[in-house]
């Protein structure tokens, strides 16, 4: 009965571990999806920047007279583009760091799950050994009981033959 309860507890713990692992995997999938979305946004921004750069270059070639104004405008746009590029690089680093942290967290959780599973396996092995030990002791006691009963029967027959 106690062994059955412990086995139930082990089964429940194993189910809990499987559930936790599933949650970790789902969390990791969500993190990866967020990273993919962020990468897509960065790609859109990069395309937008590239289109703006091409637009600036096209304007410069159209009119020689407006080239003086275009140069100043270009400097401003380049400053804006540089700022956007710094912002994009910062966002990219942030995304990479977030992904690294997510991977580290997932790895730690997997290690924790492995440790828990190993601990459960050791406990299960220990319980199995205890069950075997108890079963062996019961068998020994039953054997002694039968021997005692046999001796009692012999003694009873001897007593009956003496009394007769």
Secondary structure, DSSP 8 states (H G I E B T S, - for coil): -HHHHHHHHHHHHHHHHHHHHHHHHHHHHHHHHHHHHHHHHHHHHHHHHHHHHHHHHHHHHH-STTHHHHHHHHHHHHHHHHHHHHHHHHHHHHHHHHHHHHHHHHHHHHHHHHHHHHHHHHHHHHHHHHHHHHHHHHHHHHHHHHHHHHHHHHHHHHHHHHH-
